[in-house]
Amino acid sequence: MFIRRFAPVLGAALLALPVCTVHAQASDTNAAPQASAAAAPSSSRAANHALARRVRKALYSTKGLAAHDITVVARNGVVTLTGTVPEQSQVDLAGSTAQHVAGVQSVTNHVQLYQKN
């Protein structure tokens, strides 16, 4: 009795197995282009982080610049500086320092003077 009920279920499962395998292969071939397309944003994100890191390093190593309150964001070669410094000369120095870092195409300098109380 058990075998009579189990045999049709087993037969149906065996017939469905090749269909599932073919479908799985079709999905895998479509997944490859998506994976390479997803790698592009990842690599540009890594390049943006690397550029921002180089700019921060240049700012921190510049004498006469209090860079500890300056934030650096890079996107496709465009660097944005935000934050505060104690003197106007340091605002200008931050912008020119960032502009001279390799890979920087342009600098948007939003660095401002400290608000003294």
PAZAPA-4460 file (N, C-alpha, C; in steps of 0.05 Angstrom, whole numbers, plus 32768, in hexadecimal, padded with zeros to 4 digits):
% residues 117
    n_x    n_y    n_z   ca_x   ca_y   ca_z    c_x    c_y    c_z   seq   type   mol
   8010   7FE8   8000   8000   8000   8000   8011   8019   8000     1      M     A
   8026   801A   8011   8038   8031   8012   8046   8035   7FF8     2      F     A
   804F   8020   7FEB   805D   8022   7FD2   804B   802C   7FBC     3      I     A
   8032   8025   7FBC   8020   802F   7FA7   801C   804D   7FAA     4      R     A
   801C   8058   7FC2   8019   8075   7FC6   8033   8084   7FC0     5      R     A
   8049   8077   7FC7   8063   8084   7FC5   806E   8084   7FA9     6      F     A
   8068   8070   7F99   8073   806D   7F7E   806B   8084   7F6C     7      A     A
   8052   808D   7F6B   804B   80A4   7F5A   8059   80BE   7F63     8      P     A
   805C   80C2   7F7D   806A   80DA   7F86   8087   80D9   7F7E     9      V     A
   8094   80C2   7F81   80B0   80BF   7F7A   80B3   80C3   7F5C    10      L     A
   80A1   80B8   7F4C   80A2   80BB   7F2F   809F   80D8   7F27    11      G     A
   808D   80E6   7F33   8089   8103   7F2D   80A2   8113   7F34    12      A     A
   80AE   810C   7F4B   80C7   811A   7F53   80DD   8115   7F40    13      A     A
   80E0   80FD   7F36   80F5   80F6   7F23   80F1   8104   7F09    14      L     A
   80D8   8107   7F00   80D2   8114   7EE7   80D7   8133   7EEA    15      L     A
   80D3   813E   7F01   80D7   815A   7F05   80F4   8162   7F09    16      A     A
   8105   814F   7F10   8121   8154   7F16   8130   8160   7EFE    17      L     A
   812E   8155   7EE5   813C   8161   7ECF   8132   817D   7EC8    18      P     A
   8119   8183   7ECC   810E   819D   7EC7   811A   81B1   7EDB    19      V     A
   811D   81AA   7EF4   8129   81BB   7F08   8146   81C1   7F02    20      C     A
   8154   81AD   7EF9   8170   81B0   7EF3   8174   81C3   7EDB    21      T     A
   8164   81C0   7EC6   8166   81D1   7EAF   8160   81EE   7EB8    22      V     A
   814C   81F2   7EC8   8145   820C   7ED1   815C   8219   7EE1    23      H     A
   8168   8209   7EF2   817E   8213   7F02   8195   821B   7EF1    24      A     A
   819B   820D   7EDC   81B1   8214   7ECA   81AA   822E   7EBC    25      Q     A
   8191   8232   7EB3   818A   824A   7EA6   818D   8262   7EB8    26      A     A
   8186   825F   7ED1   8189   8275   7EE4   81A6   827C   7EE9    27      S     A
   81B7   8268   7EEA   81D4   826D   7EEF   81E0   827D   7ED8    28      D     A
   81D9   8277   7EBF   81E4   8285   7EA8   81DB   82A2   7EA8    29      T     A
   81C3   82A7   7EB1   81BA   82C3   7EB3   81C6   82D2   7ECA    30      N     A
   81CF   82C4   7EDE   81DA   82D1   7EF6   81F6   82DC   7EF1    31      A     A
   8205   82D1   7EDE   8221   82DA   7EDA   8222   82F7   7ED1    32      A     A
   8212   8301   7EBD   8214   831D   7EB6   820D   832F   7ECD    33      P     A
   81FA   8327   7EDD   81F2   8338   7EF4   8208   833A   7F08    34      Q     A
   8217   8325   7F0C   822D   8326   7F1F   8243   8339   7F15    35      A     A
   8249   8339   7EFB   825D   834B   7EF1   8253   8368   7EF2    36      S     A
   8239   836C   7EED   822E   8387   7EEF   822E   8391   7F0B    37      A     A
   822B   8380   7F1E   822B   8388   7F3A   8248   838E   7F43    38      A     A
   825B   8383   7F36   8277   8388   7F3E   8280   83A5   7F37    39      A     A
   8274   83B1   7F22   827B   83CC   7F1A   8276   83E0   7F30    40      A     A
   825E   83E1   7F3C   825A   83F4   7F52   826D   83EF   7F6A    41      P     A
   8273   83D6   7F6E   8284   83CF   7F85   82A0   83D9   7F80    42      S     A
   82AA   83D7   7F67   82C5   83E0   7F61   82C6   83FF   7F61    43      S     A
   82B1   840D   7F58   82B2   842A   7F59   82B0   8433   7F76    44      S     A
   82A1   8424   7F87   829F   842B   7FA3   82BB   8429   7FB0    45      R     A
   82C9   8414   7FA9   82E4   8410   7FB4   82F7   8426   7FAB    46      A     A
   82F4   842E   7F92   8305   8444   7F87   82FE   845F   7F95    47      A     A
   82E4   8463   7F9A   82DC   847C   7FA9   82E8   847C   7FC5    48      N     A
   82E7   8465   7FD3   82F2   8464   7FEE   8310   8468   7FEE    49      H     A
   831D   845C   7FDA   833A   845F   7FD8   8342   847D   7FD3    50      A     A
   8333   848A   7FC2   8339   84A6   7FBC   8334   84B7   7FD5    51      L     A
   831E   84B3   7FE3   8318   84C2   7FFB   832E   84BD   8010    52      A     A
   8338   84A4   8012   834D   849E   8025   8367   84AE   801E    53      R     A
   836D   84AF   8004   8386   84BE   7FFC   8383   84DC   8002    54      R     A
   836B   84E6   7FFD   8367   8503   8003   8369   8508   8021    55      V     A
   835C   84F6   8031   835E   84FA   804F   837B   84F9   8058    56      R     A
   838A   84E6   804D   83A7   84E4   8054   83B6   84FD   804D    57      K     A
   83B0   8508   8036   83BD   8521   802D   83B5   8538   8040    58      A     A
   839C   853A   8047   8393   854F   8059   83A0   854D   8075    59      L     A
   83A1   8534   8080   83AD   8531   809A   83CB   8536   809A    60      Y     A
   83D8   8532   8084   83F5   8536   8083   83FD   8552   807B    61      S     A
   83E9   8563   8075   83EF   857F   806E   83F4   8590   8087    62      T     A
   840B   859C   8088   8412   85AD   809F   8401   85C6   809E    63      K     A
   83F8   85CF   80B6   83E8   85E7   80B8   83CA   85E3   80B2    64      G     A
   83C2   85CA   80AF   83A6   85C4   80AA   839A   85B2   80C0    65      L     A
   8386   85BC   80CE   8378   85AD   80E3   8363   859C   80D5    66      A     A
   836A   8584   80CB   8359   8574   80BB   8347   8561   80CA    67      A     A
   8349   8561   80E5   833A   854D   80F4   831C   8551   80F3    68      H     A
   8312   8568   80EB   82F5   856D   80E8   82EC   856E   80CB    69      D     A
   82FD   8565   80B9   82F6   8565   809D   82EE   8549   8094    70      I     A
   82D7   8548   8087   82CD   852E   807C   82D1   852F   805D    71      T     A
   82DA   8518   8053   82E0   8515   8036   82CD   8500   802A    72      V     A
   82C0   8507   8015   82AF   84F5   8005   82B8   84F6   7FE8    73      V     A
   82BD   84DF   7FDC   82C6   84DE   7FC0   82B2   84CE   7FB0    74      A     A
   82AC   84D8   7F98   829B   84CA   7F86   82A3   84CF   7F69    75      R     A
   82AE   84BB   7F5D   82B7   84BD   7F41   82CA   84D4   7F3C    76      N     A
   82DD   84D8   7F4E   82F1   84ED   7F4A   82E9   8508   7F55    77      G     A
   82D0   850B   7F5D   82C7   8524   7F69   82C8   8522   7F87    78      V     A
   82D7   8533   7F94   82DB   8532   7FB1   82CC   8549   7FBE    79      V     A
   82BD   8542   7FD3   82AE   8556   7FE2   82BA   8557   7FFE    80      T     A
   82C1   856F   8007   82CC   8574   8021   82B7   8583   8032    81      L     A
   82B2   8579   804A   82A0   8586   805D   82AE   8587   8078    82      T     A
   82A5   8599   8089   82B0   859B   80A4   82B7   85B7   80AB    83      G     A
   82C7   85BA   80C0   82CE   85D4   80CA   82EC   85D6   80D0    84      T     A
   82F7   85EE   80CD   8313   85F4   80D3   8313   860F   80E1    85      V     A
   8329   8615   80EF   8329   862F   80FF   832F   8648   80EE    86      P     A
   833B   8645   80D6   8344   865D   80C7   833D   865A   80A9    87      E     A
   8337   8670   809C   8330   8670   8080   8347   8665   806F    88      Q     A
   8360   866A   8077   8376   865F   8067   8376   8641   8066    89      S     A
   836B   8634   807B   836A   8617   807C   8354   860C   806A    90      Q     A
   833F   861C   8066   832A   8614   8053   8336   8612   8037    91      V     A
   8345   8627   8030   8352   8627   8015   8367   8611   8013    92      D     A
   8376   860D   8029   838B   85F9   8029   837F   85DD   8025    93      L     A
   8369   85D8   8032   835C   85BD   8030   8353   85B8   8013    94      A     A
   8348   85CD   8006   833F   85CA   7FEA   8356   85C5   7FD7    95      G     A
   836B   85D5   7FDA   8382   85D1   7FC8   8391   85B7   7FCD    96      S     A
   8392   85AF   7FE6   839F   8595   7FEC   8390   857E   7FDF    97      T     A
   8376   857E   7FE2   8366   8569   7FD6   8368   8569   7FB8    98      A     A
   8369   8581   7FAC   836A   8583   7F8E   8384   8576   7F83    99      Q     A
   8399   8576   7F92   83B3   856C   7F89   83B7   854E   7F8D   100      H     A
   83A3   8540   7F98   83A5   8523   7F9C   839F   8516   7F82   101      V     A
   83AF   8502   7F7B   83AC   84F3   7F62   8390   84E6   7F61   102      A     A
   8382   84EA   7F4B   8368   84DE   7F47   8351   84F1   7F4C   103      G     A
   8357   8508   7F58   8342   851C   7F5E   833E   852D   7F44   104      V     A
   8324   852D   7F3B   831D   853D   7F24   8314   8559   7F2B   105      Q     A
   8304   855A   7F41   82FB   8574   7F4B   82F6   8572   7F69   106      S     A
   82F5   8589   7F76   82F1   858B   7F93   82DA   859E   7F98   107      V     A
   82C7   8595   7FA8   82B2   85A6   7FB2   82B8   85AB   7FCF   108      T     A
   82C0   85C3   7FD6   82C9   85CA   7FF1   82B3   85D7   8001   109      N     A
   82A7   85C8   8013   8293   85D3   8025   829E   85D6   8042   110      H     A
   82B8   85D7   8044   82C4   85DB   805F   82BF   85F8   8068   111      V     A
   82B7   85FB   8081   82B0   8615   808C   82C1   861C   80A4   112      Q     A
   82C0   8635   80AC   82CE   863D   80C5   82BE   8634   80DD   113      L     A
   82CD   862F   80F3   82C1   8629   810C   82AF   8640   8114   114      Y     A
   8298   863A   8121   8288   864F   812D   8291   8653   8149   115      Q     A
   829F   8669   814E   82A9   866E   8169   8293   8679   817B   116      K     A
   8292   866F   8193   827E   8678   81A6   8287   8690   81B6   117      N     A
***
